[in-house]
Amino acid sequence: MQDNGGNSFPMRINKYLALKKISTRRGADELVKNKKVFINGKLAVLGSKVTEKDKVEVKGAEKKEYKYYAYNKPVGIETDSPEKGLFPLGRLDKASHGLLIVTNDGRITDQLLNPKFAHEKEYVVRTLNKLRSSFKSKMEAGVNIEGYQTKKCKVKIIDDFNFRITLTEGKKHQIRRMCSALFQEVADLKRERIMNIKLGTLKKGGLREIKGEELATFLKSISF
């Protein structure tokens, strides 16, 4: 049997709690180990399975305060977390800079990073050599990078050496590889937006909390 999201029952308790956004799967295992999870009034064990009709209760679990931040990653450092207890959602390679979202909320990782969810990410790119006249149309149509055909994207030419690109996927070094396949070399790559979260005037290495309407829109767009 499946629910409306296509998930099959019976289902492992850790997956169930993750789908219900109560915790991550790893966190769910900890809740079970700590004897805080009950199925139909009986203590759950690791590997327990539930059906749609089962009553699942989580007792005595501390309510975690989730935080979300926009971080302007500088060039020259690996994708990292600017604060202890936070981790980045997604990556920016060492030579790239700009917006990262960092959080302590592991529940949203799959919704944001799983390829089946198409979330827009916007970049400004500068090339070493002048952009060819066919560059925009070829990039937008999708580019073959080592046997993988990228999805269609949006490209806006700013001038002879700069363009803005909006993607809904995130293969490793994708923009650099797409440019290389079209005989353009990237000189600078900056991420300015992830969905509704914008880098704005945030200084390099700076951190600002995502909250209020901005956070509500972001969470709603990833079905949270």
Contacts in CASP RR format, 6 or more apart in sequence:
PFRMAT RR
TARGET T0000
AUTHOR 0000-0000-0000
METHOD contacts of the structure
MODEL  1
MQDNGGNSFPMRINKYLALKKISTRRGADELVKNKKVFINGKLAVLGSKV
TEKDKVEVKGAEKKEYKYYAYNKPVGIETDSPEKGLFPLGRLDKASHGLL
IVTNDGRITDQLLNPKFAHEKEYVVRTLNKLRSSFKSKMEAGVNIEGYQT
KKCKVKIIDDFNFRITLTEGKKHQIRRMCSALFQEVADLKRERIMNIKLG
TLKKGGLREIKGEELATFLKSISF
1 8 0 8 1.000
1 9 0 8 1.000
1 51 0 8 1.000
1 52 0 8 1.000
2 8 0 8 1.000
2 9 0 8 1.000
3 9 0 8 1.000
3 52 0 8 1.000
7 15 0 8 1.000
7 19 0 8 1.000
9 50 0 8 1.000
9 51 0 8 1.000
9 52 0 8 1.000
10 49 0 8 1.000
10 50 0 8 1.000
10 51 0 8 1.000
11 19 0 8 1.000
11 49 0 8 1.000
11 50 0 8 1.000
11 51 0 8 1.000
12 47 0 8 1.000
12 48 0 8 1.000
12 49 0 8 1.000
13 28 0 8 1.000
13 32 0 8 1.000
13 37 0 8 1.000
13 39 0 8 1.000
13 44 0 8 1.000
13 47 0 8 1.000
13 48 0 8 1.000
13 49 0 8 1.000
13 50 0 8 1.000
13 56 0 8 1.000
14 25 0 8 1.000
14 26 0 8 1.000
14 27 0 8 1.000
14 28 0 8 1.000
14 29 0 8 1.000
14 32 0 8 1.000
14 46 0 8 1.000
14 47 0 8 1.000
15 25 0 8 1.000
15 28 0 8 1.000
16 28 0 8 1.000
16 50 0 8 1.000
16 56 0 8 1.000
17 23 0 8 1.000
17 25 0 8 1.000
17 27 0 8 1.000
17 28 0 8 1.000
17 31 0 8 1.000
17 37 0 8 1.000
17 56 0 8 1.000
17 58 0 8 1.000
18 24 0 8 1.000
18 25 0 8 1.000
18 28 0 8 1.000
18 107 0 8 1.000
20 56 0 8 1.000
21 107 0 8 1.000
21 224 0 8 1.000
22 28 0 8 1.000
22 58 0 8 1.000
22 61 0 8 1.000
23 30 0 8 1.000
23 31 0 8 1.000
23 61 0 8 1.000
23 107 0 8 1.000
24 106 0 8 1.000
24 107 0 8 1.000
24 109 0 8 1.000
28 37 0 8 1.000
29 46 0 8 1.000
31 37 0 8 1.000
31 58 0 8 1.000
31 61 0 8 1.000
32 44 0 8 1.000
32 45 0 8 1.000
32 46 0 8 1.000
32 47 0 8 1.000
32 48 0 8 1.000
33 46 0 8 1.000
35 43 0 8 1.000
36 58 0 8 1.000
36 59 0 8 1.000
36 60 0 8 1.000
36 61 0 8 1.000
37 43 0 8 1.000
37 44 0 8 1.000
37 48 0 8 1.000
37 56 0 8 1.000
37 57 0 8 1.000
37 58 0 8 1.000
37 59 0 8 1.000
38 44 0 8 1.000
38 56 0 8 1.000
38 57 0 8 1.000
38 58 0 8 1.000
38 59 0 8 1.000
39 48 0 8 1.000
39 50 0 8 1.000
39 54 0 8 1.000
39 55 0 8 1.000
39 56 0 8 1.000
40 54 0 8 1.000
40 55 0 8 1.000
41 55 0 8 1.000
41 57 0 8 1.000
44 56 0 8 1.000
50 56 0 8 1.000
64 104 0 8 1.000
66 103 0 8 1.000
66 104 0 8 1.000
66 105 0 8 1.000
66 107 0 8 1.000
67 86 0 8 1.000
67 103 0 8 1.000
67 104 0 8 1.000
67 105 0 8 1.000
67 209 0 8 1.000
68 101 0 8 1.000
68 102 0 8 1.000
68 103 0 8 1.000
68 105 0 8 1.000
68 209 0 8 1.000
68 210 0 8 1.000
68 211 0 8 1.000
68 215 0 8 1.000
68 218 0 8 1.000
69 82 0 8 1.000
69 83 0 8 1.000
69 86 0 8 1.000
69 101 0 8 1.000
69 102 0 8 1.000
69 103 0 8 1.000
69 207 0 8 1.000
69 208 0 8 1.000
69 209 0 8 1.000
69 210 0 8 1.000
70 99 0 8 1.000
70 100 0 8 1.000
70 101 0 8 1.000
70 197 0 8 1.000
70 198 0 8 1.000
70 199 0 8 1.000
70 202 0 8 1.000
70 207 0 8 1.000
70 208 0 8 1.000
70 210 0 8 1.000
71 82 0 8 1.000
71 88 0 8 1.000
71 99 0 8 1.000
71 100 0 8 1.000
71 101 0 8 1.000
71 102 0 8 1.000
71 202 0 8 1.000
71 205 0 8 1.000
71 206 0 8 1.000
71 207 0 8 1.000
72 97 0 8 1.000
72 98 0 8 1.000
72 99 0 8 1.000
72 100 0 8 1.000
72 199 0 8 1.000
72 202 0 8 1.000
72 203 0 8 1.000
72 204 0 8 1.000
72 205 0 8 1.000
72 206 0 8 1.000
72 207 0 8 1.000
73 79 0 8 1.000
73 80 0 8 1.000
73 92 0 8 1.000
73 96 0 8 1.000
73 97 0 8 1.000
73 98 0 8 1.000
73 99 0 8 1.000
73 100 0 8 1.000
73 205 0 8 1.000
74 97 0 8 1.000
74 204 0 8 1.000
74 205 0 8 1.000
75 94 0 8 1.000
75 95 0 8 1.000
75 96 0 8 1.000
75 97 0 8 1.000
76 94 0 8 1.000
76 95 0 8 1.000
76 97 0 8 1.000
77 94 0 8 1.000
78 94 0 8 1.000
79 88 0 8 1.000
79 90 0 8 1.000
79 91 0 8 1.000
79 92 0 8 1.000
79 93 0 8 1.000
79 100 0 8 1.000
80 88 0 8 1.000
81 87 0 8 1.000
81 88 0 8 1.000
81 102 0 8 1.000
82 102 0 8 1.000
82 205 0 8 1.000
82 206 0 8 1.000
82 207 0 8 1.000
83 102 0 8 1.000
83 207 0 8 1.000
85 104 0 8 1.000
86 102 0 8 1.000
86 103 0 8 1.000
86 104 0 8 1.000
87 102 0 8 1.000
87 103 0 8 1.000
87 104 0 8 1.000
87 106 0 8 1.000
88 100 0 8 1.000
88 101 0 8 1.000
88 102 0 8 1.000
89 100 0 8 1.000
89 101 0 8 1.000
89 102 0 8 1.000
89 103 0 8 1.000
89 108 0 8 1.000
89 109 0 8 1.000
89 112 0 8 1.000
89 113 0 8 1.000
90 100 0 8 1.000
90 101 0 8 1.000
90 112 0 8 1.000
90 113 0 8 1.000
92 98 0 8 1.000
92 100 0 8 1.000
92 191 0 8 1.000
93 172 0 8 1.000
93 173 0 8 1.000
93 176 0 8 1.000
95 189 0 8 1.000
96 189 0 8 1.000
96 190 0 8 1.000
96 191 0 8 1.000
97 189 0 8 1.000
97 190 0 8 1.000
97 191 0 8 1.000
97 204 0 8 1.000
98 190 0 8 1.000
98 191 0 8 1.000
98 192 0 8 1.000
98 199 0 8 1.000
99 191 0 8 1.000
99 192 0 8 1.000
99 193 0 8 1.000
99 194 0 8 1.000
99 197 0 8 1.000
99 198 0 8 1.000
99 199 0 8 1.000
99 202 0 8 1.000
100 191 0 8 1.000
101 112 0 8 1.000
101 194 0 8 1.000
101 197 0 8 1.000
101 210 0 8 1.000
102 207 0 8 1.000
107 224 0 8 1.000
108 219 0 8 1.000
108 222 0 8 1.000
108 224 0 8 1.000
111 117 0 8 1.000
111 222 0 8 1.000
111 223 0 8 1.000
111 224 0 8 1.000
112 119 0 8 1.000
112 222 0 8 1.000
115 169 0 8 1.000
115 170 0 8 1.000
117 222 0 8 1.000
118 168 0 8 1.000
118 169 0 8 1.000
119 168 0 8 1.000
119 194 0 8 1.000
119 195 0 8 1.000
119 221 0 8 1.000
119 222 0 8 1.000
120 166 0 8 1.000
120 167 0 8 1.000
120 168 0 8 1.000
120 193 0 8 1.000
120 194 0 8 1.000
120 195 0 8 1.000
121 166 0 8 1.000
121 167 0 8 1.000
121 168 0 8 1.000
121 170 0 8 1.000
121 191 0 8 1.000
121 193 0 8 1.000
121 194 0 8 1.000
121 195 0 8 1.000
122 164 0 8 1.000
122 165 0 8 1.000
122 166 0 8 1.000
122 167 0 8 1.000
122 191 0 8 1.000
122 192 0 8 1.000
122 193 0 8 1.000
122 194 0 8 1.000
123 164 0 8 1.000
123 165 0 8 1.000
123 166 0 8 1.000
123 167 0 8 1.000
123 175 0 8 1.000
123 189 0 8 1.000
123 190 0 8 1.000
123 191 0 8 1.000
123 192 0 8 1.000
124 158 0 8 1.000
124 162 0 8 1.000
124 163 0 8 1.000
124 164 0 8 1.000
124 189 0 8 1.000
124 190 0 8 1.000
124 192 0 8 1.000
125 162 0 8 1.000
125 163 0 8 1.000
125 164 0 8 1.000
125 165 0 8 1.000
125 175 0 8 1.000
125 179 0 8 1.000
125 186 0 8 1.000
125 188 0 8 1.000
125 189 0 8 1.000
125 190 0 8 1.000
126 161 0 8 1.000
126 162 0 8 1.000
126 186 0 8 1.000
126 187 0 8 1.000
126 188 0 8 1.000
126 189 0 8 1.000
127 161 0 8 1.000
127 162 0 8 1.000
127 163 0 8 1.000
127 179 0 8 1.000
127 184 0 8 1.000
127 185 0 8 1.000
127 186 0 8 1.000
127 187 0 8 1.000
128 161 0 8 1.000
128 184 0 8 1.000
128 185 0 8 1.000
128 186 0 8 1.000
128 187 0 8 1.000
129 161 0 8 1.000
129 183 0 8 1.000
129 184 0 8 1.000
129 185 0 8 1.000
130 160 0 8 1.000
130 161 0 8 1.000
131 157 0 8 1.000
131 160 0 8 1.000
131 161 0 8 1.000
131 163 0 8 1.000
131 184 0 8 1.000
132 182 0 8 1.000
132 183 0 8 1.000
132 184 0 8 1.000
135 155 0 8 1.000
135 157 0 8 1.000
135 163 0 8 1.000
135 182 0 8 1.000
135 184 0 8 1.000
136 155 0 8 1.000
136 157 0 8 1.000
136 163 0 8 1.000
138 182 0 8 1.000
139 153 0 8 1.000
139 155 0 8 1.000
139 165 0 8 1.000
139 178 0 8 1.000
139 182 0 8 1.000
140 152 0 8 1.000
140 153 0 8 1.000
140 154 0 8 1.000
140 155 0 8 1.000
141 152 0 8 1.000
142 149 0 8 1.000
142 150 0 8 1.000
142 151 0 8 1.000
142 152 0 8 1.000
142 153 0 8 1.000
142 178 0 8 1.000
143 149 0 8 1.000
143 150 0 8 1.000
143 177 0 8 1.000
143 178 0 8 1.000
143 181 0 8 1.000
143 182 0 8 1.000
144 150 0 8 1.000
144 181 0 8 1.000
145 171 0 8 1.000
145 174 0 8 1.000
145 177 0 8 1.000
145 178 0 8 1.000
145 181 0 8 1.000
146 177 0 8 1.000
148 171 0 8 1.000
150 169 0 8 1.000
150 171 0 8 1.000
150 174 0 8 1.000
150 178 0 8 1.000
151 167 0 8 1.000
151 168 0 8 1.000
151 169 0 8 1.000
153 165 0 8 1.000
153 166 0 8 1.000
153 167 0 8 1.000
153 168 0 8 1.000
154 165 0 8 1.000
154 166 0 8 1.000
155 163 0 8 1.000
155 164 0 8 1.000
155 165 0 8 1.000
155 166 0 8 1.000
156 163 0 8 1.000
156 164 0 8 1.000
156 165 0 8 1.000
157 163 0 8 1.000
158 164 0 8 1.000
161 187 0 8 1.000
165 175 0 8 1.000
167 174 0 8 1.000
167 175 0 8 1.000
171 177 0 8 1.000
175 186 0 8 1.000
175 189 0 8 1.000
176 186 0 8 1.000
176 189 0 8 1.000
179 185 0 8 1.000
179 186 0 8 1.000
180 186 0 8 1.000
190 199 0 8 1.000
191 199 0 8 1.000
192 198 0 8 1.000
192 199 0 8 1.000
192 200 0 8 1.000
193 199 0 8 1.000
195 218 0 8 1.000
195 221 0 8 1.000
195 222 0 8 1.000
196 214 0 8 1.000
196 217 0 8 1.000
196 218 0 8 1.000
196 221 0 8 1.000
197 210 0 8 1.000
197 214 0 8 1.000
197 218 0 8 1.000
202 208 0 8 1.000
210 218 0 8 1.000
END
